[in-house]
Amino acid sequence: LFCGIICAPAISVVSHSFSEKKGPALGIVSIGASLRGILFPIAGQNLIPLVRFKWTIRVFGFIVLIALGIVNLVNEIQ
């Protein structure tokens, strides 16, 4: 549910932030959103029996934290 809530603002931020090359940026965001929709449930099914629900959610949080950290670093370079 919350991954779906995050997707719409992510697309609107990209279209607001990029004045040039808006199409490729939106394409990358769309690819990332669809990959997240595929990979997170698979990872959740495999992690819940191993580390239980609490640590599965924490692992998802760490993945998102690392991804956002990379995005912020790349954004600072530009």
C-alpha positions in Angstrom: 0.0 0.0 0.0 2.7 2.5 1.0 4.9 1.6 -2.0 1.9 2.6 -4.2 1.5 5.8 -2.3 5.2 6.7 -2.8 5.1 6.0 -6.6 2.9 9.0 -7.6 4.9 11.7 -5.8 8.1 10.2 -7.2 6.8 10.6 -10.7 5.6 14.2 -10.0 9.0 15.2 -8.4 10.8 13.9 -11.5 8.7 15.9 -13.9 9.1 19.0 -11.7 12.9 18.6 -11.3 13.9 17.9 -14.8 13.5 20.5 -17.5 15.7 18.7 -20.0 15.7 15.0 -20.7 12.4 14.6 -18.8 11.4 11.5 -20.9 14.4 9.4 -20.0 14.1 10.4 -16.3 10.5 9.4 -16.2 11.4 6.1 -17.9 14.0 5.3 -15.3 11.5 6.1 -12.5 8.9 3.9 -14.1 11.3 1.0 -14.5 12.3 1.4 -10.9 8.7 1.4 -9.7 7.9 -1.8 -11.6 11.0 -3.5 -10.4 10.1 -2.6 -6.8 6.7 -4.1 -7.4 8.2 -7.3 -8.5 11.2 -7.6 -6.2 9.8 -6.6 -2.9 7.1 -9.3 -2.7 9.6 -12.0 -3.8 12.1 -10.7 -1.2 9.4 -10.6 1.4 8.3 -14.2 0.8 11.9 -15.3 1.2 12.8 -13.2 4.2 9.7 -13.6 6.4 10.4 -17.3 7.1 14.1 -16.6 7.8 14.1 -13.4 9.8 10.4 -12.8 10.6 8.2 -9.8 9.7 10.0 -7.1 11.8 13.4 -7.6 10.2 11.9 -8.0 6.8 10.4 -4.5 7.1 13.7 -3.2 8.4 15.6 -4.8 5.4 13.1 -3.1 3.1 13.8 0.2 4.9 17.5 -0.2 4.5 17.1 -0.9 0.8 15.1 2.2 0.3 17.5 4.2 2.5 20.5 3.1 0.4 18.6 3.8 -2.9 17.6 7.3 -1.7 21.2 8.0 -0.5 22.5 7.1 -3.9 19.9 9.4 -5.6 20.8 12.3 -3.2 24.6 11.8 -3.9 24.0 11.8 -7.7 21.7 14.8 -7.4 24.4 16.8 -5.5 27.0 16.0 -8.2 24.8 17.4 -11.0 
